[in-house]
Structure formats: C-alpha cells, structure tokens
Amino acid sequence: MSKIGITEGSDAALDPRWQPWVKAGKPAILITKNPRLLLEQLAPFDGSKIIVHATITGNGGSILEPQVPENDHSLNALPGTRGPLGAPTHRPPH
C-alpha cells in the first residue's frame, strides 16, 4: 500500500518537514498560500511526485492575512493558472 504525504498542518513554503519525505522518493501534496516561495524550494526535487495545492484567497496582504502574498504575486508564480470560471489569469511567454 502506497502512502502519500500531505502538509495539511502547516504551510509547505514555511515548514520544510516535507522535504525528507520527498527526498526518499515518496509522493506528496504540498499545501501553501505562498506558491512563489514554495516553487523556489522545489527546484532540487525536479521529477519528484509532487502536487502543489496553492490556496489564493484574495485576502493576501490584508488585515486578515498580513503575512500572505497578494494575489498578483502568487498568480504570477503559477504559469497557466486559471481564474474564476476558467478565465486565464496569466499567460506564460511563448
């Protein structure tokens, strides 16, 4: 039986405890509100079995989430992302 690690207890971009799991070749679902920071950390794990779940609430930088990046900062880190109803929010350069 295969196991999949998930970072539901903390933000994967801020808590590196998932890294030994992935280094051991195990799959993981990494949850973050800071996809740019997490993607920077994923470079050494190229080819690993990783799913990034990026939560972008629209409250980044506000009094509700002062330590979370603003929407544009997060969305621009994710090429090919989709907005509400599938409308493109960012187009990677050709």
Contacts in CASP RR format, 6 or more apart in sequence:
PFRMAT RR
TARGET T0000
AUTHOR 0000-0000-0000
METHOD contacts of the structure
MODEL  1
MSKIGITEGSDAALDPRWQPWVKAGKPAILITKNPRLLLEQLAPFDGSKI
IVHATITGNGGSILEPQVPENDHSLNALPGTRGPLGAPTHRPPH
2 27 0 8 1.000
3 26 0 8 1.000
4 26 0 8 1.000
4 27 0 8 1.000
4 28 0 8 1.000
4 29 0 8 1.000
5 18 0 8 1.000
5 21 0 8 1.000
5 26 0 8 1.000
5 27 0 8 1.000
5 28 0 8 1.000
5 29 0 8 1.000
6 28 0 8 1.000
6 29 0 8 1.000
6 31 0 8 1.000
7 15 0 8 1.000
7 17 0 8 1.000
7 18 0 8 1.000
7 28 0 8 1.000
7 29 0 8 1.000
7 30 0 8 1.000
7 31 0 8 1.000
7 32 0 8 1.000
8 31 0 8 1.000
10 17 0 8 1.000
11 31 0 8 1.000
11 32 0 8 1.000
11 33 0 8 1.000
11 34 0 8 1.000
12 18 0 8 1.000
12 30 0 8 1.000
12 31 0 8 1.000
12 32 0 8 1.000
12 38 0 8 1.000
12 52 0 8 1.000
13 32 0 8 1.000
13 33 0 8 1.000
13 34 0 8 1.000
13 35 0 8 1.000
13 37 0 8 1.000
13 38 0 8 1.000
13 41 0 8 1.000
14 32 0 8 1.000
14 34 0 8 1.000
14 37 0 8 1.000
16 41 0 8 1.000
18 28 0 8 1.000
18 30 0 8 1.000
19 41 0 8 1.000
19 45 0 8 1.000
21 28 0 8 1.000
22 28 0 8 1.000
22 45 0 8 1.000
22 48 0 8 1.000
22 49 0 8 1.000
22 50 0 8 1.000
23 45 0 8 1.000
25 48 0 8 1.000
25 49 0 8 1.000
26 49 0 8 1.000
27 48 0 8 1.000
27 49 0 8 1.000
27 50 0 8 1.000
27 51 0 8 1.000
28 48 0 8 1.000
28 49 0 8 1.000
28 50 0 8 1.000
28 51 0 8 1.000
29 50 0 8 1.000
29 51 0 8 1.000
29 53 0 8 1.000
30 38 0 8 1.000
30 50 0 8 1.000
30 51 0 8 1.000
30 52 0 8 1.000
30 53 0 8 1.000
31 53 0 8 1.000
31 55 0 8 1.000
32 38 0 8 1.000
32 52 0 8 1.000
32 53 0 8 1.000
32 54 0 8 1.000
32 55 0 8 1.000
33 54 0 8 1.000
33 55 0 8 1.000
33 56 0 8 1.000
33 57 0 8 1.000
33 60 0 8 1.000
33 65 0 8 1.000
33 68 0 8 1.000
33 69 0 8 1.000
33 74 0 8 1.000
34 68 0 8 1.000
34 69 0 8 1.000
34 74 0 8 1.000
35 52 0 8 1.000
35 54 0 8 1.000
35 56 0 8 1.000
35 74 0 8 1.000
35 77 0 8 1.000
35 78 0 8 1.000
36 69 0 8 1.000
36 73 0 8 1.000
36 74 0 8 1.000
36 76 0 8 1.000
36 77 0 8 1.000
38 52 0 8 1.000
38 54 0 8 1.000
39 52 0 8 1.000
39 77 0 8 1.000
39 78 0 8 1.000
42 48 0 8 1.000
42 50 0 8 1.000
42 52 0 8 1.000
54 74 0 8 1.000
54 78 0 8 1.000
56 71 0 8 1.000
56 74 0 8 1.000
56 75 0 8 1.000
57 65 0 8 1.000
57 68 0 8 1.000
58 70 0 8 1.000
58 71 0 8 1.000
59 65 0 8 1.000
59 68 0 8 1.000
60 66 0 8 1.000
60 68 0 8 1.000
60 69 0 8 1.000
60 70 0 8 1.000
60 71 0 8 1.000
61 67 0 8 1.000
61 68 0 8 1.000
61 69 0 8 1.000
61 70 0 8 1.000
75 81 0 8 1.000
75 89 0 8 1.000
75 90 0 8 1.000
76 90 0 8 1.000
78 90 0 8 1.000
79 90 0 8 1.000
79 92 0 8 1.000
80 88 0 8 1.000
80 89 0 8 1.000
80 90 0 8 1.000
80 91 0 8 1.000
80 92 0 8 1.000
81 88 0 8 1.000
81 89 0 8 1.000
81 90 0 8 1.000
82 88 0 8 1.000
82 89 0 8 1.000
83 89 0 8 1.000
END
